[in-house]
Each structure stands twice: as C-alpha cells, then as structure tokens.
Amino acid sequence: REELIAYSQAALARAKTAMPNWFGLLPKADVTIEPYPKFREQNGPGEYNAPAEDGSRPGLFYISEYQAEQKSRSGPEATAFHETIPGHHMQVTIALERKSIHPIGRYLFNSGYAEGWGLYAERLADEMKLYSSDLDRMGMLSGQAMRAARLVVDSGLHTMGWSREQAIDYMLSHTTEDKNSVASEIDRYIIWPGQATSYMLGMLEIRKARDDAQARLGSRFDIKAFHDRVLEDGSVPLSYLSEKIRIWSSP
C-alpha cells in the first residue's frame, strides 16, 4: 500500500522539478498525493481536488490503496501526471489564481478543454522525460488506447443502440482494462453522454493548435509561451482556444 502511493509521489516530484522548462505561468499553490480515507478506498476511483482559493490548503490527489497488490504498475505515473502536474493541477490552479479573468474561466468546467488538457499532459510528460521506465510509457500508451476506444463505445451506446454488454465486450477486446474497471467505466458513460469522448477530442484539438502554431512560427515557436496561452484564460471552449492560438501565432 505504501509503495503504491510513493510511486506516484516520486513521479510528481520529478514533474515539479521540470515545470520551469516548459511553463512560464506556474501555480503558487502546491499539490500533494495521499491515500483515500479507509471508508472511501474501496470505491474511490482516484480524484483531484483543487486547492483553497485563499491559499490555505494545497491541491490534493487521492489514490485508492485498496487491494494494492492486485493493481498494475503500468498506469499510476500517467494518471499522476494527468491529475496533478502538468495536468489538472496546473490547469485549475492557474485559473483560480488569475483573479483578472472571467469567473466562467475560473470556476466552471468545460470537459473538452479540461480533460483534453489532462490527456495532452500525459503525452507531454513523455516529451518532458518524466516516465521512469518503458513499462510506465506503455501504461501511458494503453491509457491513450482506452480513450480512443471510448469514442466508439460512447457513440455506440447513445446513437446506435448498443447494450451495456456490447459496450463492455468492446472495451475488453480493445483495451488492457480488467472487467470490473470496464463495467464501472461503461456505467459512467451511460449516465453522462459525450463526456467520455471529450478526452481524446480535446487532446487532438490542443495538439492540432500546437502543431499549426509551430508550422506558422517555425524557429520562433516557444513551447512555454504556447502552454501559457492555453492555460491563462481558464476553462474555455475548444473553438475559442483554437482561434486564439491561431491569432497568437499568425505573422
């Protein structure tokens, strides 16, 4: 149980050290990783909680230690990067601390932007050389495959009449997830149409905006400036973000 938490805490420590090379805007509030309280650990899926706006409490990422000896070692690092740094903690905390931006950007949740950034952060962590082994990189790629499979499953459930069992079978055939995890995921998709697709679609939009900006700016492209432009307005529609980056990177 202790090793499970320590593994993610070590990943977060590496990310904190690397941040200044990739971001100009940095959050003032810290983020920590802790196990769920015992009464929540059996059903806790892992969750990020934003820091207190007044700075009195850091951000917090909860991890379930339940049946730790049965959990895969391949996924925790990618999840830590998604939920903390350079993922949701960067995104949420920078928005909270920039009091000049609109309250919609500071407080509201736009799934395409928020989860798109979280998934982008998993791949960015690879560019930042944060993964500690090939196994952890495989975990990241496996997670990307799961998010791609969800595009199919969510569409199948809500536009093509798929049954719950069809959706479960598809996920088991195209991902490395176990049946209990898949069943939990499918139940989430059933009650929240479209949310599962936001991860991959959001990441693709952010990545396209970056690629287009690099093509326009060439040697003048600055990855720190790009990330700052993405994060500085808080949670925004992807169409707004794409147009903003196009204008910023135009000659």
N, C-alpha and C positions, 0 to 999 in steps of 0.2 A: 504493500500500500504506500509506504513512504517513497519507494523508488519511483512509483508512477507519478507522484507529484514533483519529485526532484527532477525528473526527466524534462518535464515541461518548464519548470523554473529555470533550468540551465539554458533551454532554448530562448526564453525571454531575456535572460541576462545577455546572451550574445546579440540579440536584436537591439537592446538598449545601447550597447556599445557602438553598433554600426549605424544607428539612426542619423547622426550628423552628416554622414557622407551622402545621404540620399534625400534628406528633407531640410528645408530651411525653417519652416514652421514646425516647432516642437511643442508638445503639450507640457504644461507646468506640472500637472498632477501626475503622480506615479500610478502604476498598476501592479497588483500582486496576484499570485495564483495560490489558491487554497482549496482544500477538500470541502465538499458539501458537509453540512452537519449530518450526523448519523441518521436523523429521522427523514432526510431527503435523499440520501445517497442511492437508494435502490432505483428510484425513478428519475433521478437528476440526469438530464441529457448533456450537461455542460452549458454554462451560460456566463455571459459577460454582463456586469453591472457597472454603469457609468459612475465616475467619481461625483462627490458632492459638489455642487456648483460653487459653494463658498470655500472650497479647498480643504474642508475639514476631514474628508475621507477620500482615500485613493480609489481608482478603479479596481474592480475585483473580478477575476475569472475563476468560477467554481468548476472543479473537476470531481467526478464521482470516483471514489476508490472501491466501489462495490465490486466484488469478485475480481480484484485487480489481476490475480494470477491467470485469469482467462482472457484478458484483453490483449489485443495485438500491440506490438511495439511500433508498428509501421506508421500509425496515424497521428500520435499525440503532438509531434512537432508542428505539422501543418496546421492542426487545429489551434495550437497556441499562437502561431503567427496570424491566423485568421482572426482570432478573438482579441488579441492584445496588440502587439507591435510586430509588423507595421499595419495591422488590420484595424479592427473596430475601435480599439482604444485611441489610436491616432486620430481616426476619423471623428469619433464622438466628442472626444475631449477638446480637440482644437476648435470644434464648432461651439461647444459650451463656453470656452474661454474667450472667444471673439465676440464680445458683447455688442459690437457695432453692426453685426449682420442681422438680418430679419429673424424674428422669433421662429418662423416656419423652418428656416435652415438650422436653427439651434436645437429645437426641441422635437420636431416631427420626424417620422421615419418614412423614407422613400425606399422601398425594398430593392428596386433595381440599382439605385445608387449605393445603398448601404451594403447589400450582400454582394453586389458586383465588385465593390472595393475589397470586401473581405476575401473574395476568391482571387482577385488580382493580387492581393497581398501574399497569398500562398505562393504564387508563381514569382512574385518579386523577391520573396525570401530566398528563392533559389538563385536569382541573379545576385543577391547580396551574400551568397555563400554561407547561409545560416544553417542549412541542414547538416547534421553531424555524420550522416552515413548514407550509403546508397539505399539502404532499407527505408530510411526516412524520406528520401526522394521518391522512392516507389510508393510510399504512403501518400505523398502529395499527388502523384500522378493517378493513383487509384481514386483519390477523392475527386479529382477533376473528371474522371470517367463516370463516377456516380452522379455528378452534377449534370453531365451530358445525358445520361440515361433518364434523369428526371424530366428533361424536355419531352421525351417520348411518353413517359408514364403520365405526366400531368395532362398532356394533350389527349392521351387515350382515355383517361378517366372522365374528363369533362367535355369532350367533343365527340368521342367515338363509342361511348357506352361500355368501356372496359369494366369488368368486375374487379373487386378487390383482389381476388385470387390471380387474375390475369396480370394485374399490376405487380403483385408480389413475385410471381414467376418470372416476369421480365427482368426485374431488378436482380433476382438471384442468378439469372443467366448472364447478366452483363456487368455485374459488379462483384467485388470481393466481400460484400457485406454479409453478415450472418442473418438467419431468418428472423430472429427476434428484432434486430435493428431495422430490417427492411419492413416488417409489419408495422412497427411504430412510425416509420417514415411515411408509409402509404396512408395510414390513418390521418396523419397531418395533412397530406396532400388533398385528401377527400374533403376536409373541412375548410381548406384555405386555397381555393382555386387560383392558379397563376403564381403563387409565391415561390414554389419550387423552381420555376423557370427563371426567376429573376436573377439568381446567382450567375449562371452561365451567360445569359443575355447581357447582364450588366457588365460582367468582366470583359466580354467581347467588345462592348461599346467603349469602355475605358481604354482597352488595348488598341482599338482602331484609332481613337483620338490621339493616343501617344504615337502610333506609327505614322499617322498623317502629319503630325507636328514635326516629327523627326525628318520626314521627307521634305517638308517645306523649309525647315530651318537648317538642315544639314549640320555642319560643324558647330553652328551656334546653338544647337539644342542643348538645354541644361536639364538633366533629369530632376534635380532638386526644385528648379523653378516649375517644371511641369507638375510635380506632385503637390507643390504649394497651391498652384492654380486649381487643381482638382479638389483640394480639401478646404480652401479658405472660405467658401460660402456655405459650408454645412451641407445638409441633405437637399439636393436639388434634382429636378427631373433630368434624365439622361439626355434628352434633346437639348435642354438648356446647356448642359455641360459640354456636349459635343460642339455646339455653336460657339460657346465661349472659348474653347481651346482653338477652334479654327481661327477666330479673330485674333487671339493672342499670338498665334504662330504665323499669321499672314505677314508678308513683307510690308 
